[in-house]
């Protein structure tokens, strides 16, 4: 299986392949990474751009993300793009020198979910940087060719790496059926809230309202095209009042709400604000259990939709970037190189929040 690799010193084509290994809480180290042999359907990719995701930060800070626990040293990272250096004997679709965006999850392709096309739910999924599978913050990785998508000339490698977070927004908009008649509410103005904003607009949503506690994030959301922004508190007692504020800001019925946070309060707000017969899509998974007013929402036939990663999104994301229908460049706020000092500073920057949206490595 591609990208399992080894944690030990070794030569790779006469040149050491180095990777960022997570060794313990807030402990990252650049060390050699032995790649698995190139299978007939694999390619070897030199990674050139990689973004830090919220899940990477969770792993970095706590050695876990939800039920995924880091039990042994692991290469971190999964939002990436690079250049093909070698192709397996059976690979026809890609050539050496091609610039590609990598979809990070390898499904089994045999289970019922895979066969139905819902491969993102595969129980055997091997996903870059999700324990125990090594990630892609490395000079090179080996990956199946069918998960590497060629980038057009006018789409940069950084934009290619942004296809991964953008895919979450695209998958959510597909699941919720967003279109030109859908007014959209987005709870949370972090990176996922913002890519959901961009995706919803590209899908034709005529009016989008973004809600957050942080005015800095809200001003970024406004600059990226949100029609209205609403600042809220962290106090659950304020939900009733804030729902009215949000509905007034929309000025019409809210058809689809996306909760890109996943707290009691954000989900309660989304369920109450959404119109009868509408949909609430839960993307953010901050709490594993919630107390939420589900019964009144069910009585209004509000559908609750779950989201896990994405499926079959890369071609559409690349097309949105190629045509300029989506511009992800303003989301990239910080850039770092690939040295010990850089990886530490980059993760501190991303973990610190503040004005950081997407922190990007240029390798």
C-alpha positions, 0 to 999 in steps of 0.5 A: 500500500502506498505511503506507509513508509519507514521511520529510519535513516535510508537513502532514496535515489542517492538523496535522503528523503526528509519528512516532518515527524510528530514525535510527541506533544508539540514536538516535530522533527525533520528526520529521514523517511524511507518511502515504500517501493513504487507500485505499478499504479503509483507515482513518486511526487516531490511535494512543493506546497503543503497547507496546515489543517486544523486536524494537523494542529490537533495532532500537534497539540494533543497527539489526537484528533477525535478518535484518531490517536497518535501512538507512534512517530508519524509524518504529519500533513495532508493538504498538498501538491507537487511535481511527478518525479517517477511513474509506475509501470502501469501509469498512463495518465501522468508523466514525469514533470506534471504538476499535481494536487494530491487527494490524501485518502486511499480507500479499499475500493472493495467494501460496499461503501467504496463500491457505491461510490461513497469511498470517503466513508470506507472503514479501511481508509488510509489517509495522509497524516491520520494515525497510523498513516504517515502524511505528506510534509516530506520532500517526496511521497509515493501515492496512487496515480488515480489520486493525483490530479493534473493542474492546469498551467494557470493554477499554482501549486499552492492553489493545488494544495488548497483543493483539499480544504476547498473539497470539504466546502464543495462536498458539503454544498453538494450534499446540501443541494446548494444552488441559485435559489438557496440562501446560505447561513454559515456558522464559523469564519475559520478556514472551513467556513471560508472555503464553504463560503467560496464553494456556496458562491460558486454553486450559485447561492444568491445570499450568504450570511456568516456568523462568528465570535471574532470580528477579524474573521468576520471582516475577512469573510466580508472581503471574500464576498459574504453578503452580511456578517453577524457577530455573536457571543459564546453565551448559549443564553443569547441564542434566541436573540441572535437567531433573530439578528441572523434572520434579519441579516438574511432578510429572507428565509434561510434554506441551508445552514452549515455549522463549521464549528460544531458546538452546542451553541452553533448547532442550536443557532443553525437549527433554530435559524433555518427555515421549515423544510430547510437543511442543516449541515454539520461540518465542524466536529468540535464536540463529540456529544451535543445537547441541541433542540432537535425536536422543534427542528424535526417538527419543522422538517429540518434535515440534519446532514452529516459531512465527513471529508469529501469524495470525487471533488478534485476535478471540480475544485480544479475547474473552479480555480482554473476558471477563476470562479473561486480564488483561494489565494487570499486565504493563504496568510502565512508562508514558511520553508521546510527547515526545523526552525520553519516547521516549528514556527509554522505550527506555532503560527497556525496553532496560535489562531489570531490572523492566521487563516491558511499557513502554507509550506513551500518546499 
